[in-house]
Amino acid sequence: MTTTTEPDANRPRRSAPLPQLALTAVLTVGTLLLLVYVGELEGLAKAAGQNPKSGGGFQSFQKYLESLQGAVIPLAIPAATLGLIGGGIAYLIGSQIAQKLLGGVVIGLGLVLLSPELIK
């Protein structure tokens, strides 16, 4: 009885070389990051004053901070409330981290609420 083997059965399989896969992955990720961050680079150029027609410079940066502050306050107040409740519960339980938690909440809320004065 004779057995026949296929010629490819004894040959080891070749996988794609690791350096080629790594290079392809790095180039793909780099291209995607470049496409994503192009808008942010344009905003940075405006803030630096490279486009004087659009009113770049620090005045537009201050307007950006003011609009960001207006968007953060409605989110900060409920988050601070939850933080104070969590810190109070931790204090009642006797947790050692309660003081740090409550201090962080108070300092964070103070910074958010005083941010209009800090921006001016």
N, C-alpha and C positions, 0 to 999 in steps of 0.2 A: 504494500500500500504506500503510495507516494503522496506526500503532502506538498501542496503548492502554497507559497506565500506570496503575497503581493509585494512588489518592489518598494512601495512606500511604507509598508508596515514596520520595517526594521529601521527606517531612517528617522532620526529625531526631528521633532517639529521645531521649526524656527519661529521664535517670537520676535516682535518688533524690538529693536535695540532700545534700551532704557534712555540713552542720551537723546535720541530722536523724539521719544515721547515726552521727555522733560522739556525739551526746547519747544515743542509744539504747544505744550500746556502753558509755558511761560509767555510765549508770544500771544496766545489766545487771551490769557488773563490781562496782559498788558494792553492789548487792543481794546478790550472791553472797558478797562479802567480809564483809558484815554477818552473813549467815547462818553463815558458817564460824567467825567469831571471837566469836560470842556466848558460847560455852563458856569461852573464855579470859578474857573480860571478867568472867564470874562468878567464876572463880578469882582474879582480881586483886582483886575486891571482898571475897572471903573473906580474902585475905592482908592486906588493909587493915583488917580487923576490922569490916566493915559488917554482918556476919551473926553476932552473938555466940552464937546458939544452936548453930551448927555448930563452935564452937571456932576461929574465925578468928584473925587476927593472925599474929605472927611464929612462934608455936609450930607452926602448921600449915605455914608456909613452911620451917621447919627440918626437919620430917618429910618434906616434899617433897624437899628437898635430900639428905637421908639416903637416901631410896629411889632418887633419881636416881643417887647415888654408887654404890649397890649394883648398879644396872643398868649403869653405865659401866665398872666395873672388869673384868668378864669380856670386854668388848670392847676395852678399852685395852691389856691385856697382849698379845694377839696382834698388835694394830696396832703396838705398840712393838717387838715382835720383828721384824716385817717392816721397820719403819723402821730398826732397828739393822742388819739384814742389808743393806738398800739403802744405808745410809750407809757400811757397811764396804766394800761393792763399789765405791761411788763413791770412797772413800779409796784403795783399791787401784789403781783406774784412774788416779787423779790428778786427779779433778774438783775444781774450785775450790769447789763448793757442798757438798762432803762435810762440812766442819766445821760449817757452819750446820745442815745436816740432822741430824747427830748431836747437836749441842747442843739443837736443838728437840725431838728425841725424848726426850732425857734430862730436859729441863725439863718437858715435857708429862707424861711418866710420873711424875716426882716430884710434880707437882701433883695428879695423879689419886690416887696412893697416899697422899699426905699430906692429902687432902681431909677425912677424918674429923676430923683434928686442927684443920684450918682452919675447919670448920663450928662446932666447939664454942666 
